[in-house]
């Protein structure tokens, strides 16, 4: 029997997924059912774009609910202090400077389920995070990115 994928995440990340799941089940599902009901009232379903659109949205919502339930069921909460506080690990925010320019960047390393690069949260599966995990302040690391290699020096870990 295949083992299910474990989704490492912070407690806040799991709570955010639970809130999204609750919203989909209690609000979005009802909205979509109402859209389908209204579209049916227009008559012939074979040429009813509103009906088709509502059915597609229903399929998306149901798929997302299934995905979220699986992620929450298989969540592994990352505890603070599982590694020393001076080591880059899941749930930590790492700040580094690009070498030789010195451009500083900070990212929180989170599980893939809660990654959001626009909020500075990168997946532990990303090339940057994989290169930084297990390293300490002061370490110089070469990161493989789609744009080529990038050398960085870790300046802080929170």
Secondary structure, DSSP 8 states (H G I E B T S, - for coil): ------EEE-HHHHHHHHHHHHHIIIIIHHHHHHHHHHHHTTS-GGG-HHHHHHHHHHHHHHHHHHHHHHHHHTEEE--TTSS-TTB--TT-EEEEEEETT--EEEEEEE-GGG-BGGGTEEETTSHHHHHHTT-BTT-EEEEEETTEEEEEEEEEE-
